[in-house]
Amino acid sequence: MGVHPLLRVPVSARPLIGITGRRFRLELIKGADERYGDRCLDSYMSDFASRIAEAGGLPVHLSYDTDVTEICQRLSGVVITGGQDVHPAFWGGDPGVVRDVDPRLDPMAHDEARDEYEIALARAALGRGIPVLGVCRGMQVLNVALGGTLVPDLPRGPVSHLSAEAAPTDGTADHLVSFEKGSIVAGLFGEHAMTNSWHHQAIDRCGTGLVVTGRTSDGVIEAVELPGAPVLGVQWHPEWMKSEDPAMTWIVQAAAKRQRSLP
């Protein structure tokens, strides 16, 4: 039996990391057979699974149909991924910004089914002490799950919060994030890190227990944590950084640590 070099555990005992995704109708895919246009598919950014596997984890994709209570009895870690805005009904925002569009037909339309599932998943994972990594939208979901609110649309300013670049990037000089001493992110990155940015919303009021551990110079929240628990939210996309991002390694190592602690 092989041993993974990063985790120093048998490969068969690698921690199981759940990854969330989204749901589309097949007619969104160019060239799809029209006979199956009203059928749906679940889609996932493969970079998450690739980075988790490289770090020693065993990635598994979670559909909306996966019961959160049951799956959290089996998972060692959870990653809540990026995507469309969280519906304002879940955090007390303005319902007037919501377009009446089927989320399965518009990739950026609000998806209440996804919101409901990921919020429930976050709460179930937190309740069992399962390590959680929230990425971009996922950080906002984590905040909403704990009763927090969001900034619906960031004003334009000297710091870019919506990069025009589509390719993976290690960030630009105008998007430098500063971290709080003693935090998880400071332990991973040091005092500062340049990060990528593909978001126009952000955390406003933190949910119960969450603390801010990273900001850009304009005060936008870029990292949050739950003191005393293996919980981290980052506003950037670690799965799309050109170089290895320690946040992806962190979730696997935190999951492995929890797994070893169980009887």
N, C-alpha and C positions, 0 to 999 in steps of 0.2 A: 504494500500500500504506500503510495507516494505521500510526501509532506509538502504543503504549500510553503514557499520560502518566506513570505511576508507574515503569515499567521502562525507558522510552525505548528500546524495541526494537520491531521490526516486529511487528504483531499476529500474523502467521503464525509468528513465532519464540517465542511465549509458552511458558514452561516447563510441561511436562506434570507435573501433581501427582496421584499416586495416592491414593485415599481408600478406606479399608476400611469394611465394613458387616457386616450379619448376615443370617441365613437363617431364614425362617419357613414354616410350612405355611399354605396359603390358608384353611383352616378357621378360622384365628384372626380372619379379617376378617369382621365382622358382615355378614350378607346375602350372603356368597359362595355361589356355586352349589355345592351339595353334590357334584356330579359331579367337581369339581376340588379337593375338600377335601384330598386327600392329595398334591397338587402343591405345590411350593415356590416361593417368590419370594425374591429378594435385595432387601434394603431398606437405604436410606442416609438419614441426616439431611441434608436438602437445604441446611441453613444452611452446611455446610462448603463445598459447591460454590459457593454464592452468594458467600460471603466470599472464596473463592479467586479466582473470576472477577472480582470487584470489584477485587481487589488486582493483577490482571494475569496470573494464572495460567490454565492450561487444565485444569480438573478432569476426572478420569476415575475412575469407580467400579470397584473391584476385587472380583471374586468369589473364593470359595475355590478356584475352578478355574483361576485365573490363575497360571501357573508363575512363582514368585518370581524365579528366576534370569533367565529371559527378559524378564520385564517390567522388571526393574531395569536391563536394558541400554537401555531406552527412556525410563524415567522420569527426571525431574530433581529430584523431591521426593516424599516420602511423608508422609501423615497417617494415624496410627493412632488411631481414634476411640474414643468411650466406649461403655459398655454393661454387660453382666453381669460378675460376678466371674470372675477367672482361676481355672481349675480348680486345686486345691491339688496335684495330681499333678505340675504343671509347676514348682512352687517349694518342694516339701517340706512343704506344709501338712497339716492334719488332714483325711484323707479322710472322716471321719465327718460332716462338715458338708454333704456332697454329697447332694442328693436325686436319686433315680432317676427323672428326668423327661426326656422328649424335649425338647431345647432348641428344636426347631422348633414345639413346642406351648406352651411357657412362655417368654415373652420374657426372664425373669430367671434361667432355669435355666442351669447351667454348659454351655458349648458347647466341647467339646474340639476339634472340627474348626476352630472359629474360633481358639481359642488356638494350635493347632498352626500354622495358616496365618499368623497375625499375628506369632508369634515367628519363624518362618522368614523372613517378609518383612522384619522388623526386622533380622535378622542379615544378610540379603542386601544390604539397603540400606546398612547400616553398612560391610559389606565392600567396597562400591564407592564409599564416600565420598559417598553421596547424602544430602542434608539430610533430617532426620527430625523431625517434630513429633508427640509423643505427648500425647493429650488424655485426662485422667481415667483411665479404664481403660487407654488407650493409653500413658500414662506408666508404669503398672504393668507392662504388657506389655513395654515397653522395658527396664525393670529386670529382669524375669524372663528376657528374652532374653540378658541379660549375666550371669546367674547370681545375681541378687538375690532377696530374699524379701519377703513382704508381711505387714502387720498385718491379720489376718482380719476384725476388727470393732473399730472405734474406740470407746472408752468415751465416754459422754456427759460433756460438760464445758461450761465457759463459752464455748468457741468452737464454733459450729455447723458440723458437717461433713456435714449432710444437710438442706439447705434444704427447707422445705415449699412454697416457691413454685415453680409450674410455668412461669410466664412468664419470658421473658428478663429478666435483672436485672444491674445493674452492681455488685452485691455489697452487703453490709451492714457496718455498723461493727464487728460482732463477728468479721468474717472479713477482717482486715487481714493481708496477706502482706508480710513484710520480705525484701528481696533482698540478696545478697552483692555488695559493690562489685566492679566489673570483670567481672561476669557478663553473659551475653547479656540476661537478663531485666532487670537493673539498667539496661542501656543502652536497653531498650525502655520501661520503666515508671518508672525512677527508684528511690528507696530503698524505696518502699512502693506497694502497690496494694490496693484493696478488690476482692474477687473473689466470684463466685457459688460455690456449693458443693452438689454432688449426689453425694457419695461417703461410703461407710462403711468402705471399706478404704483403705490407704495403703502407701507404701513403708516397709519395716522396715530391712533391711540392703541397702545399695546394691550393685548389680552391678559387675563389674569395670570400672574407669575412670570410672564415674559419680560426680559430686560434687553435693552438695546446694547449691542456690543460692537457695532460697526456703523460708520456714517461716512458719506462723502462731505466735501467742504461746504456744500450748501445745506447741510443738515438732513438730507434724505437718509432714511434708515436703510442700511445695506446688510445688516446681520443682527439676528436676535437669538437668544438662548433662554433656557429654563434652568436657572441655577440648581445644582444638585441632581440634575437629570441629563441623560445623554440625548439632548434635543438641540438641534441647530437649524436655523433658517438663514439662507443667503439669497440676496436679491439678484446676483449674477448667475451665469450658467457654468458651473464647474465642468460639466460634461463636454462643453464646447471650447474649453481652454486648449490652446495648442500644446502646452506642456502639461504634465500631470498636475492636477489640482488636489491638494491634500484633503479637501472636503470629501472627495469621493473615497479616498483611503480611510478617512476617519469613520464613515458610516460602517464600513466593513469591519474595521478593528473594534469599534464600539459594539457591534452586533456579536462578534466573536467573543468578546469579553463577557457579554451577558449570557451567551450560550454556555460558556465554561462555568459560570456561577450557578447554573440551574442544577438541581439534583438529578 
